[in-house]
Structures are given as C-alpha cells and as structure tokens.
C-alpha cells in the first residue's frame, strides 16, 4: 500500500513538473495560472519555478529512498519466512522418517 502511494505521488510530481512550457514564463499549458509571481514572468517567476523544481526533485529523491528502504525490508521479511519454511520442511521430513521407521517396526 505504501509503495503504491509513493509510486503514485512520484508519477504525479513528474507530471506536475512537466506542465510548464518554459519555467517561470507565465501560465502553464493547462490553462491555469502558476500564481501571481509566475504570471508576471521575469526573474522572480524563474526563481520561483527553480525553487519549485528543486522541491519536487528533493521530494522525488526522498520518495525513491523510502521506496527502496521499504522494498529492502520486504525482501528481508520474505527471506526470513523462506528460512522458517525450510526449517519446518526439514522437521516434517524427519518426522515422516520417524513414523515410517515406527510403522516398519510395527509390521514385523
């Protein structure tokens, strides 16, 4: 669930960052405005656009880091489960051998 939310917000940030034809040059492609400073264009609009891009870039990096961490925890969990299952299988096989030996002794 957390992975899906991280992936979704990651793709949304990519989509949002590509809505502007020229960063800081005014309204975006979608018809909405980017705010009064961005509408004015010029140096302040470009500065705001750069800060926004930096924010989304840092957000994307943080999300990727969290996703990687979550996947590493899941791999570790599944490796522990596989080890536990291997141990249980070995115990069951040993018990089957014991029962077979006991059955063989009873038939004699």
C-alpha positions as CSV (number, residue, x, y, z in Angstrom):
1,X,0.0,0.0,0.0
2,X,2.8,2.4,1.0
3,X,4.6,1.5,-2.2
4,X,1.6,2.3,-4.3
5,X,1.1,5.7,-2.7
6,X,4.8,6.5,-3.1
7,X,4.8,5.5,-6.7
8,X,1.6,7.4,-7.4
9,X,3.0,10.6,-5.8
10,X,6.3,10.1,-7.7
11,X,4.5,10.0,-11.0
12,X,2.3,12.9,-10.1
13,X,5.3,15.0,-9.3
14,X,6.8,14.2,-12.7
15,X,3.6,15.0,-14.4
16,X,3.2,18.3,-12.5
17,X,6.8,19.4,-13.3
18,X,6.2,18.9,-17.0
19,X,3.1,21.2,-17.1
20,X,5.1,24.3,-17.8
21,X,6.5,25.0,-21.3
22,X,9.1,27.5,-20.1
23,X,9.6,27.6,-16.3
24,X,8.8,30.9,-14.8
25,X,7.4,32.4,-18.1
26,X,3.8,32.7,-17.0
27,X,0.7,30.5,-17.1
28,X,1.2,26.8,-17.7
29,X,-0.2,24.7,-20.5
30,X,-3.2,23.6,-18.6
31,X,-4.9,27.0,-18.7
32,X,-4.4,27.6,-15.0
33,X,-2.0,30.2,-13.7
34,X,1.1,29.4,-11.7
35,X,0.4,32.2,-9.2
36,X,0.8,36.0,-9.4
37,X,4.7,35.9,-9.4
38,X,4.8,33.3,-12.1
39,X,2.2,35.2,-14.1
40,X,4.4,38.3,-14.1
41,X,7.3,36.3,-15.5
42,X,10.8,37.6,-15.3
43,X,13.5,36.8,-12.8
44,X,11.1,36.3,-9.9
45,X,9.0,33.9,-11.8
46,X,12.0,31.9,-12.9
47,X,13.4,31.9,-9.4
48,X,10.1,30.5,-8.1
49,X,10.0,27.9,-10.8
50,X,13.5,26.9,-10.0
51,X,12.6,26.6,-6.3
52,X,9.6,24.5,-7.2
53,X,11.6,22.2,-9.4
54,X,14.2,21.8,-6.6
55,X,11.4,21.0,-4.1
56,X,9.9,18.3,-6.4
57,X,13.3,16.9,-7.1
58,X,14.1,16.6,-3.4
59,X,10.7,15.1,-2.8
60,X,11.2,12.6,-5.6
61,X,14.6,11.6,-4.2
62,X,13.1,11.2,-0.7
63,X,10.3,9.1,-2.1
64,X,12.7,6.8,-4.0
65,X,14.8,6.4,-0.9
66,X,11.7,5.4,1.1
67,X,10.6,3.0,-1.6
68,X,14.0,1.4,-1.7
69,X,14.0,1.1,2.1
70,X,10.5,-0.5,2.1
71,X,11.5,-3.0,-0.6
72,X,14.6,-3.9,1.3
73,X,12.5,-4.6,4.5
74,X,10.1,-6.7,2.4
75,X,13.0,-8.8,0.9
76,X,14.4,-9.3,4.4
77,X,11.0,-10.4,5.7
78,X,10.5,-12.9,2.9
79,X,14.0,-14.3,3.3
80,X,13.2,-14.9,7.0
81,X,9.9,-16.6,6.0
82,X,11.7,-18.8,3.5
83,X,14.3,-19.8,6.1
84,X,11.5,-20.6,8.6
85,X,9.7,-22.7,5.9
86,X,12.9,-24.6,5.1
87,X,13.3,-25.4,8.8
88,X,9.7,-26.6,9.1
89,X,10.0,-28.7,6.0
90,X,13.1,-30.4,7.4
91,X,11.3,-31.1,10.7
92,X,8.3,-32.6,8.9
93,X,10.6,-34.8,6.7
94,X,12.4,-36.0,9.8
95,X,9.0,-36.8,11.5
96,X,7.9,-38.7,8.4
97,X,11.1,-40.8,8.5
98,X,10.5,-41.5,12.2
99,X,6.9,-42.5,11.5
100,X,8.0,-44.7,8.6
101,X,10.5,-46.4,10.8
102,X,7.9,-46.9,13.6
103,X,5.5,-48.3,11.0
104,X,8.1,-50.7,9.7
105,X,8.8,-51.9,13.3
106,X,5.1,-52.4,14.0
107,X,4.7,-54.6,10.8
108,X,7.4,-57.0,12.0
